[in-house]
């Protein structure tokens, strides 16, 4: 995926301790809350791919619930941090560009059908690259895998923009806004259309809904900042994807 150099620089400059990144919350308020949402749909005997694994904090926790876990990230610095700080006997970490067809084909040949866990990746991509990533995920899932995705929506961006415009002291959030247009970049879809994005991309959605993104930022009254997001659980559809229609926006 694009932006590897920028994300390498981001992870290279962060302190090594858990929670340095805005989204790097304890698994107790992240993966542990997500697993019940997709566990009954997923085959734990299949490998789990943590797509955009970052520091590996969630990856390590998920390794206790799946036979094999592979953490993938576009940033080599994140992969190195994850391997050093969140190792597990059944877990490996790798740098991978999942918009590269050869990389995807090699993963598919090695792992077969997999489950995919993904948090906040799509909003970082341009619309054409989002479509390519959905194709990649369908390929990796195969016939038996399940996807869990937590994704930012336009409501997330509005909420962040309003907080920062109001003068809230949120240094991690403000840093992301300055560096990656966090809160300003257009998210994958309106809140009610995230499901349609995946269904139009060749997925059968089995569950979706609102969910908070628990961050490591503290508000002025000392509470953890929570951002509005959506989650989705889906399988690769056996039906062919409809042809893409031309449109003016994402």
C-alpha positions in Angstrom: 0.0 0.0 0.0 1.1 3.5 -0.6 2.6 5.8 2.1 5.2 3.3 3.4 7.8 6.0 3.7 5.6 8.3 5.7 4.5 5.6 8.0 8.0 4.4 8.5 8.9 7.9 9.6 5.9 8.0 12.0 6.8 4.7 13.7 10.5 5.5 13.8 9.9 8.6 15.8 7.4 7.2 18.3 8.5 6.1 21.8 8.7 2.3 22.0 6.3 1.9 25.0 2.7 0.6 24.3 0.1 3.3 23.7 2.4 5.8 22.0 0.2 5.8 18.9 -3.3 7.3 19.2 -5.0 4.0 18.3 -2.6 1.7 20.2 -5.0 1.1 23.1 -4.9 -1.9 25.5 -6.4 -5.0 23.9 -8.9 -5.0 26.8 -10.7 -2.1 25.1 -9.9 -3.1 21.6 -9.3 -6.7 20.3 -11.0 -8.2 23.4 -14.2 -6.3 22.6 -13.9 -7.0 18.9 -13.5 -10.8 19.1 -17.1 -11.6 20.3 -18.4 -9.7 17.3 -16.8 -12.1 14.8 -15.7 -15.2 16.8 -18.9 -17.2 16.0 -18.4 -16.6 12.3 -14.6 -17.4 12.1 -12.8 -20.7 11.9 -10.1 -20.5 14.6 -8.1 -23.2 12.8 -7.5 -20.8 9.9 -4.6 -18.3 10.1 -5.5 -14.8 11.2 -3.9 -11.9 9.3 -3.8 -8.6 11.2 -3.7 -6.2 8.3 -2.1 -2.9 9.4 -0.7 -4.5 12.6 1.3 -1.5 13.8 3.0 -2.2 17.1 1.5 -5.7 17.3 -0.3 -5.0 20.5 -3.6 -6.4 19.3 -1.9 -9.1 17.2 -0.3 -10.6 20.2 -3.6 -10.8 22.1 -5.4 -12.3 19.1 -2.6 -15.0 18.9 -4.2 -16.6 22.0 -7.3 -17.3 20.1 -6.1 -18.5 16.6 -3.8 -21.2 15.5 -1.5 -18.9 13.6 -1.4 -15.2 13.4 0.5 -13.0 10.8 0.9 -9.3 11.4 1.3 -7.3 8.2 2.2 -3.6 7.9 3.4 -1.2 5.2 6.0 0.3 7.6 9.2 -1.7 8.3 9.6 0.3 11.5 6.3 -0.9 12.8 7.1 -4.5 11.9 10.4 -4.3 13.7 8.7 -2.7 16.8 6.0 -5.4 16.8 8.5 -8.3 16.6 10.6 -6.8 19.4 7.8 -5.9 21.7 4.8 -8.2 21.0 6.2 -11.5 20.0 4.2 -14.7 20.4 5.1 -18.4 19.6 2.5 -18.6 16.9 2.9 -15.1 15.5 5.1 -13.6 12.7 5.4 -10.0 11.6 6.2 -8.9 8.0 6.3 -5.8 5.9 3.9 -6.2 3.0 2.3 -4.0 0.4 -1.1 -5.5 -0.2 -1.6 -3.5 -3.3 1.2 -5.5 -4.9 -0.3 -8.5 -6.8 2.8 -10.7 -6.4 2.9 -10.1 -2.6 -0.8 -11.1 -2.4 -0.3 -14.2 -4.6 2.6 -15.3 -2.4 0.6 -14.9 0.8 -2.3 -16.7 -0.7 -0.1 -19.6 -1.8 1.5 -19.8 1.6 -1.5 -19.4 3.9 -4.5 -20.5 2.0 -7.8 -19.2 3.3 -7.4 -16.8 6.2 -9.4 -14.6 8.6 -8.6 -10.9 8.4 -8.6 -8.4 11.2 -8.3 -4.8 10.1 -8.6 -1.5 12.0 -8.7 1.9 10.3 -6.8 1.1 7.1 -9.2 2.0 4.3 -9.6 5.7 5.2 -5.8 6.1 4.5 -6.2 5.1 0.9 -7.4 6.9 -2.3 -10.7 5.5 -3.7 -9.0 3.4 -6.4 -6.6 1.9 -3.9 -9.5 1.1 -1.5 -11.1 -0.9 -4.3 -7.8 -2.7 -4.9 -7.5 -3.5 -1.2 -11.0 -4.9 -1.1 -10.0 -7.2 -4.0 -6.9 -8.3 -2.0 -8.9 -9.1 1.1 -11.4 -11.1 -0.9 -8.5 -13.1 -2.3 -7.0 -13.7 1.1 -10.3 -14.8 2.6 -11.1 -17.3 0.0 -14.2 -19.4 0.6 -13.7 -20.0 4.4 -12.2 -16.8 5.8 -14.0 -14.0 7.7 -13.2 -10.3 7.8 -13.5 -8.0 10.8 -13.0 -4.4 10.0 -13.3 -1.2 12.1 -13.3 1.9 10.0 -13.5 5.6 10.3 -16.4 7.3 8.6 -17.1 10.9 7.8 -18.6 11.3 11.2 -15.2 10.5 12.7 -13.6 13.2 10.7 -16.3 15.8 11.6 -15.9 14.9 15.3 -12.1 15.3 15.2 -12.3 18.5 13.3 -14.8 20.0 15.7 -12.6 19.0 18.7 -9.5 20.6 17.3 -11.3 23.7 16.0 -12.7 24.1 19.6 -9.2 24.3 21.0 -9.2 20.9 22.7 -5.7 19.9 23.9 -5.2 16.6 22.1 -1.5 16.5 21.0 -1.6 13.0 19.5 -4.8 13.8 17.5 -3.4 17.2 16.4 -0.1 15.6 15.3 -2.0 13.1 13.1 -4.1 15.9 11.7 -1.0 17.8 10.7 0.9 14.9 9.4 -1.8 12.7 7.7 -4.8 15.0 7.4 -6.5 13.0 10.1 -10.0 14.6 10.6 -9.8 16.3 7.2 -9.3 13.4 4.8 -12.5 12.0 3.3 -13.4 8.7 4.9 -14.5 5.6 2.9 -18.2 6.4 3.2 -21.0 7.9 5.1 -21.9 6.0 8.3 -24.8 4.2 6.7 -23.0 3.3 3.5 -19.9 1.4 4.8 -21.9 -1.8 4.4 -22.7 -0.8 0.8 -19.1 -0.2 0.1 -18.2 -3.8 1.0 -21.3 -5.3 -0.6 -20.4 -3.4 -3.8 -16.9 -4.7 -3.5 -17.9 -8.4 -3.5 -18.6 -9.2 0.1 -21.5 -10.7 2.0 -21.9 -8.7 5.2 -23.0 -10.8 8.2 -23.0 -8.0 10.8 -22.3 -4.3 11.2 -22.9 -1.5 13.5 -21.6 1.5 15.5 -18.5 1.0 17.7 -16.2 3.4 19.6 -12.5 3.7 18.7 -10.8 3.8 22.1 -7.7 6.0 21.8 -4.7 6.6 24.1 -5.5 10.3 24.1 -6.9 11.9 27.3 -9.5 14.7 27.2 -9.3 17.7 29.5 -11.2 15.9 32.2 -8.9 13.0 32.1 -11.1 10.5 30.3 -9.9 8.5 27.3 -10.9 10.0 24.0 -13.4 7.8 22.1 -14.1 8.4 18.4 -17.2 7.3 16.6 -16.5 4.5 14.0 -18.3 1.6 12.4 -17.5 -2.1 12.4 -18.3 -4.8 9.8 -18.0 -8.6 9.6 -18.1 -10.1 6.1 -17.2 -13.0 3.9 -16.1 -13.0 0.3 -19.2 -13.3 -1.8 -19.6 -16.3 -4.1 -21.4 -14.0 -6.5 -19.3 -12.0 -9.0 -18.8 -8.3 -8.1 -21.0 -5.8 -10.0 -19.1 -3.6 -12.5 -17.9 -0.4 -10.9 -19.9 2.7 -11.7 -18.3 6.1 -12.4 -18.8 8.7 -9.6 -17.5 12.0 -8.7 -16.4 11.3 -5.1 -15.2 8.4 -2.9 
